[in-house]
Amino acid sequence: MTNQQAVKGLKTIKTYCSSTLLEELEYAIKVIEKLERDGVADPLNTDFSKIQKN
């Protein structure tokens, strides 16, 4: 699964999501979108300990 597929699925789920969880769902979407922008194509198999902190 790609980041784009995950975001697309989460946005679909957002339609049916309880209003009490929208903020958390939106946060998850933003995290995955940021990972994609930063070049992390496979976050589940990425060793984040090797990434430099800003």
C-alpha angles and dihedrals in degrees: 000000000000129000089249092054091049092050091047090052093047091050089052091049088049088068090062099033124119111255089237090065101041094099092054093046092049089050091053090050091051092049093053092045090051092049089053092049090049092053099255099139097167108032095171091061099036121111099223091183088076094054115099117239118232 
